[in-house]
Amino acid sequence: MGDTAGGGSPDVLENKRSATRYQVLVEIAARQPAVSQGEVADAIGVTSQAVSDYVRDLVESGYVEKGGRGRYEVTKEGVDWLISRTDDLETYLERVNSDVLESVEVDAAIALDDVAEGKEVGLVMRDGVLHANPAGGTATAVTVTSAARGEAVGVADFEGVVDYETGTVSVLPVLTVTDDERLDPDVVSTHVPDEGLVAVAGTEAYALVSRSDASPDVRFGTAEGVAEAGMLGLDVLLVAVTDEIPRHTSKLRDRNVPHRVLDSDAF
């Protein structure tokens, strides 16, 4: 087996020939016993002559057994070789995912002031959006791009926890069109949060909000959108048709977002 513990590439990736040899054996295993070398060539992007040379090598190595015309089978030794190389690849990919990709993860934030690349900035949440503060903060990151005030800046190397409180979702039930009762549109304006969003779920809810002084910020994908907004610290008024409410409150419970269903009988 190849050694990837020290951080090197697995044997199968050491050079193009090793990688192609691995690919050819995989394709033979997938197609056996009737193997078209032309199909293998098309699948991995090499010539049929190249595949023929690799197949001959694999037969000589004892990894493939040749039968009649166009009939090949991978031997036990070939299977063992494939498994060992695949294990090496999986170990290598796990290291790439955990040690490499996570270390270069980049997020975006809004610059609160002009900032140059490579500077440490504080991270704060405002209006549900991550902001980068050149003056610092309890949670920090390092900029990977430069940005003027108000522009998006790339940040990485996060430390600390962004401190913000979860928002609250108030749910205003709206009866379906088949019910005789109707809510006064002024009820919507009464419950719109001072700093937050208005979301609607259902045609009847949209009609009610449209007749009020408010306008919907969220109309589609409301269950996910409202829960996300609440998690990011925004207060939300969700105006929803009664049969839509269980789906939304279930999502809010899953995300641990504080919420309350308003008593429409009191209006």
C-alpha positions in Angstrom: 0.0 0.0 0.0 1.1 3.6 -0.6 2.1 5.7 2.3 -0.1 8.8 2.8 0.4 9.2 6.5 3.3 11.6 6.0 1.2 13.9 3.8 2.5 12.7 0.5 0.3 11.8 -2.5 -0.9 8.1 -2.7 1.1 5.9 -5.2 -1.7 6.0 -7.7 -1.3 9.7 -8.1 2.5 9.8 -8.3 2.4 10.0 -12.1 0.1 9.8 -15.0 0.9 6.2 -15.8 0.0 5.0 -12.3 -3.2 6.9 -12.4 -4.2 5.6 -15.9 -3.3 2.1 -14.9 -5.7 2.4 -11.9 -8.4 3.8 -14.2 -8.1 1.0 -16.7 -8.3 -1.7 -14.1 -11.4 0.0 -12.6 -13.1 0.1 -16.0 -12.3 -3.5 -16.7 -13.8 -4.5 -13.3 -16.9 -2.5 -14.2 -17.3 -4.1 -17.6 -16.1 -7.7 -17.2 -16.2 -10.2 -18.7 -17.0 -8.6 -22.1 -14.6 -5.7 -22.2 -14.4 -3.2 -25.2 -11.1 -1.5 -25.1 -12.6 1.2 -27.2 -15.2 2.0 -24.6 -12.5 2.0 -21.9 -10.5 4.4 -24.0 -13.5 6.7 -24.4 -14.3 6.6 -20.7 -10.8 7.7 -19.5 -9.8 9.8 -22.4 -6.8 7.9 -23.9 -6.3 6.1 -27.2 -7.3 2.5 -27.8 -3.7 1.6 -28.3 -2.8 3.0 -24.9 -5.5 0.9 -23.3 -4.2 -2.2 -25.1 -0.7 -1.5 -23.7 -2.1 -1.1 -20.2 -4.3 -4.2 -20.4 -1.2 -6.2 -21.6 0.7 -4.9 -18.6 -2.1 -5.8 -16.2 -2.3 -9.3 -17.6 1.5 -9.7 -17.2 1.3 -8.4 -13.6 -1.4 -11.0 -12.8 -4.1 -8.4 -12.1 -6.2 -9.3 -15.1 -6.9 -12.7 -16.6 -7.5 -12.9 -20.3 -10.1 -15.3 -21.7 -11.4 -15.5 -25.3 -11.5 -12.5 -27.6 -12.5 -9.4 -25.7 -13.1 -11.3 -22.5 -11.2 -10.2 -19.4 -11.6 -10.6 -15.6 -9.9 -9.0 -12.7 -8.1 -11.5 -10.6 -8.1 -11.7 -6.8 -4.6 -10.0 -6.9 -6.1 -7.3 -9.1 -9.0 -6.7 -6.7 -6.6 -6.5 -3.7 -4.5 -4.0 -5.6 -7.5 -1.9 -6.4 -8.7 -2.0 -2.8 -5.3 -0.9 -1.5 -5.0 2.0 -3.9 -8.6 3.1 -3.3 -8.0 3.0 0.5 -5.0 5.3 -0.1 -7.1 7.6 -2.2 -9.8 7.8 0.5 -7.2 8.6 3.2 -5.7 11.2 1.0 -9.1 12.8 0.2 -10.0 12.9 3.9 -6.8 14.7 4.7 -7.5 17.2 1.9 -11.0 17.8 3.2 -10.0 18.2 6.9 -6.6 19.8 6.8 -6.5 21.7 3.5 -10.0 22.7 2.5 -11.1 23.6 6.0 -8.0 25.7 6.5 -8.7 27.8 3.4 -12.4 28.2 3.9 -13.4 31.7 2.9 -16.6 33.5 3.9 -17.8 36.9 2.8 -18.6 39.9 5.1 -19.5 43.6 4.5 -16.6 45.9 5.3 -17.6 48.6 7.9 -14.6 50.6 6.7 -11.9 50.4 4.1 -9.7 47.4 4.7 -6.6 45.9 3.0 -5.9 42.3 2.3 -4.2 40.4 5.1 -5.6 42.5 8.0 -7.2 41.1 11.1 -10.8 42.3 11.5 -13.6 41.8 14.0 -16.7 40.1 13.0 -20.2 41.3 13.9 -23.7 40.4 12.8 -25.9 43.3 11.7 -29.4 42.9 10.1 -28.7 39.2 9.7 -25.5 39.9 7.6 -21.9 39.3 8.7 -19.8 42.5 8.8 -16.1 43.0 9.1 -14.9 45.7 11.5 -11.3 46.9 11.0 -11.4 48.2 14.5 -11.5 44.6 15.8 -14.0 42.6 17.9 -14.4 39.5 20.1 -14.6 37.3 17.1 -11.9 37.8 14.5 -10.8 36.8 11.0 -8.2 37.7 8.5 -9.1 39.4 5.2 -8.1 37.5 2.0 -9.2 40.4 -0.3 -9.2 44.2 0.0 -12.5 46.1 0.1 -13.8 49.7 0.4 -16.4 50.5 3.0 -19.7 48.8 2.2 -18.2 46.3 -0.2 -18.0 42.5 0.3 -14.6 41.3 1.6 -13.3 37.7 1.9 -12.4 36.6 5.4 -10.8 33.4 6.7 -8.9 32.0 9.7 -11.8 32.5 12.0 -11.4 32.7 15.8 -13.9 33.3 18.5 -17.7 33.4 18.3 -19.8 36.1 16.7 -22.0 37.4 19.4 -25.6 38.0 18.5 -29.0 37.1 19.8 -31.5 35.0 17.9 -34.5 36.8 16.5 -38.2 36.1 17.3 -40.8 35.0 14.8 -44.4 36.1 15.3 -46.9 34.1 13.3 -50.1 35.8 12.2 -52.7 33.1 11.2 -54.9 33.8 8.1 -58.0 31.8 7.4 -58.4 30.1 4.1 -60.5 31.6 1.3 -63.4 29.2 2.1 -63.9 30.8 5.6 -66.3 33.7 6.0 -64.2 35.6 8.5 -61.6 38.1 7.2 -58.8 39.9 9.1 -58.5 43.7 9.0 -55.3 44.6 7.1 -54.4 47.1 9.8 -53.6 44.1 12.0 -50.6 43.4 9.9 -49.2 46.9 10.4 -49.7 46.6 14.1 -47.3 43.6 14.4 -44.6 44.5 11.8 -41.3 44.5 13.8 -39.5 47.8 14.0 -36.3 46.2 12.5 -37.0 43.0 10.8 -38.8 41.2 8.0 -42.4 40.5 6.9 -42.9 37.0 5.3 -46.1 35.6 3.7 -47.1 32.0 3.1 -50.1 31.4 1.0 -52.2 33.4 -1.4 -54.7 34.6 1.3 -51.8 35.8 3.4 -50.2 37.7 0.5 -53.6 39.3 -0.3 -53.9 40.5 3.3 -50.4 42.0 3.4 -50.9 43.6 0.0 -53.9 45.5 1.4 -52.0 46.7 4.4 -49.3 49.4 4.8 -46.6 46.7 4.8 -44.9 44.8 2.0 -43.6 41.3 2.1 -39.8 40.8 2.2 -40.1 37.0 1.9 -42.6 35.3 -0.4 -41.0 32.0 -1.5 -39.2 29.3 0.4 -40.6 30.9 3.6 -40.1 27.9 5.9 -36.4 27.9 5.3 -36.0 31.6 4.9 -37.9 32.6 8.0 -36.0 30.1 10.2 -32.7 31.3 8.7 -33.6 35.0 9.3 -34.5 34.2 12.9 -31.3 32.3 13.5 -29.3 35.3 12.2 -30.9 37.6 14.7 -33.8 39.1 12.7 -37.3 39.5 14.1 -39.9 38.3 11.6 -43.6 38.7 11.2 -44.8 35.6 9.4 -48.3 36.0 7.9 -49.4 32.5 7.0 -52.5 30.6 6.0 -53.5 28.3 8.8 -52.7 25.1 6.9 -49.2 26.4 6.2 -48.4 27.1 9.9 -47.4 23.6 11.1 -44.8 23.3 8.5 -43.2 26.6 9.5 -43.4 26.1 13.2 -41.8 22.6 12.8 -38.8 24.2 11.0 -38.6 26.9 13.7 -38.5 24.2 16.4 -35.8 22.3 14.5 -33.7 25.4 14.4 -34.5 26.4 18.0 -35.8 29.8 16.9 -38.1 31.5 19.4 -41.6 31.9 18.0 -45.2 32.6 19.0 -48.5 32.2 17.2 -50.6 35.3 17.6 -54.3 34.9 18.6 -56.3 36.0 15.6 -59.5 35.9 17.7 -58.2 38.8 19.7 -58.1 41.1 16.6 
